[in-house]
Every structure is written in C-alpha cells, then in structure tokens.
Amino acid sequence: MLVRLLYASRAAEHLSAEDLAAILKVSKARNPATGVTGVLCFCKASNIFLQVLEGGRDPVNTLYNRIARDARHREPTLLTYEEIGQRSFAGWSMGQVNMDRLNAALLLRYSEHATLDPYAVSGEASLSLFNELVATGLVTGQG
Ligand SMILES: Cc1cc2nc3c(=O)[nH]c(=O)nc-3n(C[C@H](O)[C@H](O)[C@H](O)COP(=O)(O)O)c2cc1C
C-alpha cells in the first residue's frame, strides 16, 4: 500500500542555510530505513517549503506528523494525499530542487504569478510542477 502526500508550509523567520542543510541531512539519513522517498523544495523569495513524501501509508503518515510539529516551519497545509500504484519520486531519499535554475516560465505554467505559492494554487497544480521539476532535471541529491 503506497501513498503520496504533498504539503506546504512557511519557514520560520530565523531559518538559516545551515537549518536547511540539517533538514536535508537528517531526511537523507532517516528516510531509507522506513522506505520513504520524496523531494523538498524551499523557496527563499516566498519563504515557503513544498515537500512530497511517498512510501507506505504508516511511515508516510508518521513522518508527516513528526514534520508538522517541527518548529522550523509553521502552517503545515496538506495539499494532496492519495493512494498510488507506483512512485514518481523513487530516486530520492529526499531530493532537493535547484531553485537557481527554476525559471519564471515553469512557474507561470501552473500559477497566475511567477512565484512559488502553493497556498494560492491547487494541490494538483503543485504536484504537476513537482513532476515537471523532475522531468527537467531540476531535482538534485540522487540516492
Ligand atoms: C520542511 C521539513 C522537512 C522535513 N523532512 C524530513 C524528512 O523527509 N525526513 C525526516 O526524517 N525528517 C524530516 N524533517 C525533520 C523532522 O521534522 C525531525 O526534525 C527529524 O526527523 C528528527 O526527528 P527527531 O528529532 O524526533 O529524531 C523535516 C523538517 C522540516 C522542517
């Protein structure tokens, strides 16, 4: 039984580059043991996290509940949750989006403005954006 969960949150005011690196480090270290894979996107301009988690229902639910309590972000908002037949983000214990290469055209394809604001678009649109990021090679941190 596989599920895919997509959520957005707002980074804490004081979030530093070191905090972000620590989050990715712990994710890559811990996720393989529970079989969770996914991608994390952090947009500095809007101070927003967008993360997709895939894996067994229990490990994904447990992890989301832990993440939601993390003081490094607030307003965790579930965007989509679905049972899936196969993963779309199997290649990453926790990949990250290379925001430097994210261009306005890609953002405009799925939203009114060229900013990453998952609170303003449908969950489906954010998921489509994630799939496009993978397809265009903007996700790094394989393994
Ligand atoms: C935006 C965000 C994404 C996170 N993603 C993960 C993740 O994929 N896997 C993970 O183990 N921890 C993730 N964490 C960190 C967890 O919230 C938690 O700090 C970590 O799992 C260690 O938990 P512990 O202190 O209870 O051992 C994330 C935190 C934030 C703020």
The ligand as an SDF file (V2000), in Angstrom:
LIG
                    3D

 31 33  0  0  0  0  0  0  0  0999 V2000
   10.3540   21.1630    5.9130 C   0  0  0  0  0  0  0  0  0  0  0  0
   10.8660   19.9790    6.6940 C   0  0  0  0  0  0  0  0  0  0  0  0
   11.0010   18.7430    6.0520 C   0  0  0  0  0  0  0  0  0  0  0  0
   11.4770   17.6270    6.7560 C   0  0  0  0  0  0  0  0  0  0  0  0
   11.5890   16.4240    6.1150 N   0  0  0  0  0  0  0  0  0  0  0  0
   12.0130   15.3310    6.8070 C   0  0  0  0  0  0  0  0  0  0  0  0
   12.1080   14.0600    6.1800 C   0  0  0  0  0  0  0  0  0  0  0  0
   11.8280   13.8660    4.9880 O   0  0  0  0  0  0  0  0  0  0  0  0
   12.5420   13.0210    6.9410 N   0  0  0  0  0  0  0  0  0  0  0  0
   12.9010   13.1660    8.2490 C   0  0  0  0  0  0  0  0  0  0  0  0
   13.2850   12.1720    8.8810 O   0  0  0  0  0  0  0  0  0  0  0  0
   12.8230   14.3490    8.8570 N   0  0  0  0  0  0  0  0  0  0  0  0
   12.3980   15.4380    8.1700 C   0  0  0  0  0  0  0  0  0  0  0  0
   12.3400   16.6580    8.8000 N   0  0  0  0  0  0  0  0  0  0  0  0
   12.8640   16.7780   10.1750 C   0  0  0  0  0  0  0  0  0  0  0  0
   11.8850   16.2900   11.2070 C   0  0  0  0  0  0  0  0  0  0  0  0
   10.9250   17.2830   11.4840 O   0  0  0  0  0  0  0  0  0  0  0  0
   12.6370   15.9050   12.5040 C   0  0  0  0  0  0  0  0  0  0  0  0
   13.3420   17.0230   12.9810 O   0  0  0  0  0  0  0  0  0  0  0  0
   13.6350   14.7930   12.2510 C   0  0  0  0  0  0  0  0  0  0  0  0
   13.0110   13.7140   11.6090 O   0  0  0  0  0  0  0  0  0  0  0  0
   14.2950   14.2990   13.5440 C   0  0  0  0  0  0  0  0  0  0  0  0
   13.3140   13.8820   14.4340 O   0  0  0  0  0  0  0  0  0  0  0  0
   13.6560   13.6180   15.9660 P   0  0  0  0  0  0  0  0  0  0  0  0
   14.2960   14.8590   16.4560 O   0  0  0  0  0  0  0  0  0  0  0  0
   12.3510   13.3270   16.5920 O   0  0  0  0  0  0  0  0  0  0  0  0
   14.6210   12.4670   15.9560 O   0  0  0  0  0  0  0  0  0  0  0  0
   11.8600   17.7670    8.1200 C   0  0  0  0  0  0  0  0  0  0  0  0
   11.6960   19.0080    8.7510 C   0  0  0  0  0  0  0  0  0  0  0  0
   11.2240   20.1110    8.0480 C   0  0  0  0  0  0  0  0  0  0  0  0
   11.0840   21.4390    8.7490 C   0  0  0  0  0  0  0  0  0  0  0  0
  1  2  1  0
  2  3  1  0
  2 30  2  0
  3  4  2  0
  4  5  1  0
  4 28  1  0
  5  6  2  0
  6  7  1  0
  6 13  1  0
  7  8  2  0
  7  9  1  0
  9 10  1  0
 10 11  2  0
 10 12  1  0
 12 13  2  0
 13 14  1  0
 14 15  1  0
 14 28  1  0
 15 16  1  0
 16 17  1  0
 16 18  1  0
 18 19  1  0
 18 20  1  0
 20 21  1  0
 20 22  1  0
 22 23  1  0
 23 24  1  0
 24 25  2  0
 24 26  1  0
 24 27  1  0
 28 29  2  0
 29 30  1  0
 30 31  1  0
M  END
$$$$
